[in-house]
Amino acid sequence: MKKTHFVKGTLLFSSATFISRILGYLRDATIAYVFGANPLTDAFFVAWRIPNTLRQLVAEGSFNAAFIPIYTQLNKNDPEYAKKFASSMFSFYTLILAAITVISIVFAKYIVVLIAPGLAEKGTLDTAASLLKIVFPYLVLVGWVSFFMALLNTRDRFFIPAVSPALLNLSFIFFALLLSDRYGIYALAYGAIVGGVLQVVLQIPLLIKEKMMPSVSFEFLPEIKETIKRLAPAFASFGVSQFGFVVDTIIASFLIGGAISYLYYANRIFQLPIGLFAIGLGNALLVSLSRHFSEENIKEFNKDLNNGLRFAFFISIPAVVGMIVLGQEIIKILFERGAFSQKDGLWTYYALVGYSIGLVGYAASRPLKSAFFAMGNTKIPLYSTIVGVLVSIILAIIFGFILNWGVFGLAFASSIGGIMSFVYLYLISKFEIDKKEVFETILKSVLSAVLMAAAVFGVKFLAENLYIQVFGGITIAIIVYFGVAYLLKENSVLMLKKLRK
């Protein structure tokens, strides 16, 4: 099968994710319209965040980092044995997720007290615990989805796995609109479980077509031990990262009512460029770099890593500028209706600005982490994450409690932590990074983004209609940014042009 260039893989992943994220915004707009931002929604978002945090911890992030390089090497040497390994890994993986789910359901109330102690004062602690018991089985379902995604990505199948969250969003919308009168906030919990089932079902036909559907096998192969060995620091790396979000939730639970919801809604917008680009780039690069490393093709390894790093800066810089310039208008279109007030929108924007500042650091970290993971080194990403989270926790306490910067302070602290994580990775890495070319990309991207921002301000000044400001502004922003970058002969634009041929 013809190998897919990592940029093309990123674009396939991004296009699928775009569909899912658009439905995700419709989902959030629906939740905001039906329920608003209040202690009750705080209770649901706390309950929903816990299995989602574990999803990123034991599923897509840490697991892929440990599994894909080993599977790629095995598949190169012995495809049948690789399939046997995948089945055994899937069986043990499911067993672990099921055990975590059962334990968490039993101790649901204690977990909520630990994660969001401030809910007790708002009278929604028991509600959050009940919601958690309903949504936690989603961890097993999304664990399967992530496992299937890892398998399919090794076959350069990026679109279907990435588009599957769209079904989760549709389920949320259906349950919120049609069943909220009957079940109240619990309708969202039921929607999460149904959505998880639909995500699993969507990927099964493609797995069967690719002859990759795992079977049940508890044979403890030597490679499983190696996967677990690599998984431990990878698990800790993503776990430490998620711990920062837990600390934010704890602090936010003591702030004004709705603070957790403001951070959630802002983070949802912030996650668009991450989901569209950064995660897709990391996944596609992990597959590409693992392949190069298994073939001992160091030249192509370094080439893809450098292009990936430049591509990360090229896409993330305008995304930061765009969220700051158009953030308020986007929030108004998405959320400001029904129970979601203008004041809620303003607080959400403050959080969005805080989050957006760290996007460059987060995006640029992905290529470097993928390079380490591809080489079987999961410890360096762990250390970088620890550095970032320690910085963010210290600053969150300072900004949140001492300086009283509210939700902006918590989001801003997270951003600085993300940037410091990248700085650590860059300083510690021994990869052959062409600093001159990377700097040229940053310089050209900043110049293009400044002119892009000027054009967007022009659209906002000339047009009074909110929808024209947002959609017209985004269209003009894309044209100006890519147009200027093309005139400057930026490598990332030229690379995209080549892929069309």
MARKEMI-188044 format. One record per residue (C-alpha): x, y negated, z negated. Coordinates in pm, whole numbers, padded with zeros to 5 digits, always signed. Layout:
MARKEMI-188044
XYZ;...
This chain:
MARKEMI-188044
+00000+00000+00000;+00127-00347+00086;+00254-00534-00216;+00073-00855-00305;+00281-01169-00364;+00239-01287-00722;+00099-01624-00608;-00165-01449-00397;-00245-01227-00695;-00277-01538-00909;-00515-01696-00658;-00730-01382-00639;-00747-01371-01017;-00819-01745-01028;-01100-01734-00772;-01274-01456-00966;-01217-01636-01294;-01358-01956-01145;-01689-01781-01080;-01691-01647-01434;-01595-01982-01589;-01865-02172-01401;-02117-01930-01545;-01938-01970-01876;-02007-02342-01873;-02369-02276-01784;-02370-02039-02081;-02226-02301-02316;-02458-02569-02179;-02749-02333-02244;-02632-02262-02601;-02581-02634-02665;-02926-02711-02524;-03106-02442-02721;-02913-02453-03049;-02705-02777-03051;-02401-02808-03281;-02479-02740-03647;-02398-02502-03937;-02601-02227-03770;-02400-02241-03448;-02086-02261-03661;-02191-01928-03815;-02229-01766-03472;-01902-01904-03336;-01718-01777-03642;-01872-01431-03597;-01801-01434-03222;-01445-01560-03265;-01339-01269-03487;-01382-00982-03232;-01261-01219-02960;-00946-01291-03159;-00888-00918-03200;-00962-00873-02828;-00672-01100-02740;-00469-00932-03011;-00512-00561-02933;-00645-00576-02579;-00549-00796-02286;-00241-00969-02424;-00029-00736-02632;-00151-00413-02474;-00086-00522-02115;+00260-00646-02209;+00356-00304-02349;+00159-00078-02112;+00209-00220-01761;+00594-00201-01742;+00596+00162-01865;+00307+00266-01641;+00469+00095-01340;+00794+00286-01392;+00613+00620-01438;+00391+00562-01136;+00700+00495-00923;+00861+00826-01022;+00561+01058-01076;+00206+00927-01005;+00039+01237-01150;+00226+01210-01477;+00145+00837-01487;-00225+00925-01460;-00186+01176-01742;-00014+00912-01955;-00295+00661-01882;-00561+00909-01998;-00379+00986-02324;-00315+00618-02389;-00679+00534-02321;-00800+00797-02567;-00576+00686-02854;-00649+00323-02770;-01025+00383-02795;-00983+00564-03125;-00793+00270-03274;-01047+00013-03154;-01333+00222-03292;-01162+00250-03632;-01106-00128-03646;-01472-00183-03555;-01609+00045-03826;-01385-00103-04097;-01474-00458-03992;-01848-00389-03999;-01820-00243-04349;-01625-00543-04479;-01796-00808-04259;-01886-01045-04542;-01537-01043-04689;-01387-01112-04345;-01612-01414-04297;-01523-01545-04645;-01156-01515-04550;-01190-01675-04206;-01442-01952-04282;-01486-01999-04658;-01651-02338-04604;-01963-02166-04465;-02063-02070-04819;-02120-02437-04900;-02334-02476-04587;-02552-02174-04673;-02470-01976-04357;-02220-01723-04494;-02467-01432-04498;-02591-01522-04150;-02235-01519-04014;-02171-01180-04177;-02490-01033-04025;-02399-01169-03683;-02049-01024-03714;-02189-00675-03777;-02387-00698-03453;-02114-00840-03227;-01814-00641-03350;-01874-00331-03128;-01800-00569-02840;-01433-00514-02931;-01446-00154-02805;-01626-00255-02487;-01392-00540-02401;-01098-00318-02495;-01205-00080-02221;-01246-00372-01981;-00891-00489-02057;-00750-00137-02019;-00922-00094-01683;-00796-00437-01577;-00437-00338-01659;-00469-00022-01449;-00629-00199-01153;-00379-00486-01164;-00096-00236-01104;-00271-00155-00775;-00291-00527-00695;-00665-00525-00767;-00723-00860-00932;-01064-00988-00823;-01317-00739-00967;-01149-00712-01311;-01129-01091-01340;-01488-01153-01232;-01639-00910-01485;-01679-01174-01763;-01937-01338-01536;-02178-01062-01640;-02118-01143-02007;-02204-01506-01941;-02521-01413-01752;-02625-01195-02045;-02572-01482-02289;-02780-01716-02072;-03063-01464-02038;-03082-01391-02412;-03050-01758-02516;-03324-01881-02283;-03571-01596-02306;-03520-01436-02647;-03408-01718-02879;-03767-01793-02986;-03803-01435-03104;-03458-01363-03248;-03315-01710-03315;-02935-01728-03328;-02925-01346-03328;-03025-01349-02961;-02668-01454-02880;-02526-01154-03067;-02747-00912-02875;-02649-01086-02550;-02280-01027-02631;-02325-00649-02662;-02532-00615-02345;-02279-00830-02160;-01995-00606-02277;-02169-00297-02142;-02222-00465-01804;-01851-00558-01785;-01750-00196-01833;-01998-00066-01577;-01879-00312-01309;-01522-00178-01304;-01599+00194-01302;-01674+00225-00923;-01339+00063-00833;-01154+00289-01079;-01316+00593-00918;-01230+00464-00570;-00865+00415-00671;-00868+00756-00846;-00762+00590-01171;-01054+00672-01398;-00897+00793-01726;-01021+01110-01894;-01023+01210-02261;-00686+01347-02374;-00517+01326-02713;-00186+01473-02599;+00084+01263-02764;+00327+01209-02477;+00676+01062-02537;+00580+00748-02344;+00297+00680-02588;+00552+00656-02865;+00754+00411-02652;+00439+00211-02577;+00358+00188-02948;+00718+00086-03018;+00688-00199-02769;+00333-00273-02877;+00428-00352-03236;+00617-00677-03165;+00383-00761-02877;+00088-00703-03110;+00253-00925-03371;+00325-01191-03107;-00035-01227-02998;-00150-01172-03355;+00056-01460-03487;-00079-01674-03204;-00438-01593-03299;-00355-01660-03664;-00318-02026-03567;-00679-02029-03447;-00785-01866-03772;-00615-02143-03971;-00789-02404-03754;-01122-02237-03830;-01052-02232-04204;-00962-02603-04206;-01250-02696-03974;-01499-02516-04201;-01426-02782-04466;-01471-03075-04226;-01800-03226-04107;-02085-02991-04012;-02041-02890-03649;-01659-02922-03654;-01611-02556-03564;-01857-02600-03277;-01675-02913-03150;-01349-02720-03139;-01525-02431-02967;-01684-02644-02694;-01360-02840-02636;-01161-02518-02623;-01402-02380-02364;-01324-02668-02130;-00954-02641-02210;-00969-02270-02128;-01074-02339-01767;-00724-02417-01635;-00581-02149-01863;-00826-01888-01741;-00811-02000-01380;-00437-02023-01361;-00215-01953-01662;-00354-01608-01750;-00377-01510-01384;-00019-01621-01326;+00100-01427-01630;-00083-01108-01523;+00028-01126-01160;+00388-01206-01258;+00396-00922-01511;+00302-00676-01236;+00546-00832-00986;+00839-00866-01227;+00783-00514-01368;+00799-00379-01013;+01120-00571-00935;+01279-00463-01261;+01192-00094-01206;+01348-00122-00858;+01652-00305-01002;+01590-00590-00759;+01728-00872-00973;+01738-01120-00685;+01362-01099-00627;+01305-01089-01003;+01480-01425-01049;+01314-01569-00738;+00962-01487-00859;+01040-01608-01211;+01165-01946-01086;+00875-01988-00846;+00634-01887-01123;+00780-02144-01362;+00762-02420-01102;+00408-02317-01011;+00310-02335-01379;+00422-02697-01406;+00272-02786-01069;-00078-02674-01169;-00081-02759-01541;+00035-03122-01518;-00262-03247-01308;-00496-03034-01522;-00385-03223-01834;-00436-03559-01666;-00772-03453-01526;-00911-03339-01862;-00812-03665-02027;-00942-03890-01748;-01269-03704-01680;-01319-03526-02012;-01598-03747-02147;-01797-03731-01825;-01756-03352-01800;-01879-03309-02158;-02182-03529-02088;-02280-03317-01787;-02218-02985-01958;-02349-03038-02309;-02521-03371-02384;-02883-03269-02367;-03141-03114-02594;-03005-03069-02947;-02651-03176-02847;-02619-03551-02917;-02390-03824-02779;-02202-03822-03111;-02143-03449-03070;-02006-03520-02723;-01762-03781-02854;-01623-03549-03123;-01589-03273-02863;-01392-03509-02638;-01151-03596-02919;-01082-03224-02965;-01042-03179-02589;-00778-03451-02568;-00589-03286-02852;-00598-02945-02683;-00516-03068-02333;-00179-03214-02434;-00043-02866-02497;-00153-02710-02168;+00184-02761-01998;+00367-02580-02277;+00119-02293-02277;+00125-02251-01897;+00505-02272-01870;+00544-02009-02142;+00357-01747-01942;+00626-01681-01674;+00900-01657-01935;+00697-01421-02155;+00608-01207-01852;+00979-01182-01766;+01066-01061-02116;+00774-00817-02120;+00871-00679-01777;+01216-00598-01915;+01065-00423-02217;+01164-00703-02456;+00861-00785-02669;+01056-00932-02961;+01159-01267-02809;+00796-01360-02723;+00708-01271-03083;+00973-01505-03223;+00863-01786-02991;+00502-01743-03101;+00601-01747-03469;+00787-02075-03415;+00487-02229-03237;+00230-02114-03493;+00436-02225-03794;+00467-02571-03640;+00094-02585-03559;-00013-02469-03907;+00206-02725-04085;+00086-03003-03855;-00279-02890-03881;-00266-02929-04259;-00100-03270-04226;-00327-03398-03948;-00647-03242-04086;-00623-03310-04461;-00357-03576-04517;-00399-03805-04215;-00772-03722-04173;-00749-03697-03794;-01038-03451-03790;-01090-03216-03497;-00842-03411-03282;-00571-03346-03538;-00635-02971-03544;-00633-02947-03164;-00327-03173-03134;-00137-02963-03388;-00213-02654-03180;-00077-02830-02872;+00251-02926-03032;+00289-02568-03153;+00240-02441-02797;+00501-02681-02662;+00751-02575-02929;+00691-02211-02838;+00791-02286-02478;+01096-02483-02590;+01213-02186-02796;+01164-01944-02504;+01354-02173-02268;+01647-02224-02505;+01683-01855-02595;+01640-01707-02246;+01935-01593-02034;+01744-01592-01706;+01889-01761-01400;+01660-02065-01399;+01734-02333-01141;+01700-02636-01370;+01738-02885-01086;+01453-02737-00881;+01226-02706-01185;+01293-03068-01280;+01217-03178-00923;+00882-02999-00941;+00801-03168-01274;+00895-03511-01137;+00693-03468-00816;+00397-03328-01010;+00395-03621-01255;+00411-03876-00971;+00132-03700-00782;-00078-03678-01100;-00036-04051-01175;-00162-04143-00828;-00438-03886-00869;-00547-04050-01197;-00553-04392-01032;-00779-04254-00757;-01015-04098-01015;-01038-04425-01208;-01129-04588-00877;-01414-04342-00827;-01538-04402-01183;-01526-04779-01129;-01714-04771-00798;-01973-04505-00878;-02227-04537-01160;-02381-04193-01111;-02231-03946-01359;-02236-03652-01117;-02061-03852-00846;-01799-03958-01101;-01727-03596-01198;-01765-03401-00875;-01653-03686-00651;-01365-03755-00889;-01254-03390-00890;-01270-03374-00510;-01067-03692-00468;-00824-03574-00737;-00754-03249-00551;-00707-03426-00217;-00479-03696-00357;-00272-03462-00576;-00205-03197-00314;-00169-03461-00042;+00097-03655-00230;+00274-03335-00335;+00278-03222+00029;+00427-03553+00142;+00690-03513-00129;+00757-03161+00010;+00694-02997-00326;+00790-02628-00314;+00465-02501-00469;+00250-02662-00198;+00473-02524+00077;+00455-02179-00084;+00074-02194-00081;+00082-02298+00285;+00298-01995+00375;+00051-01757+00210;-00218-01867+00457;-00017-01738+00751;
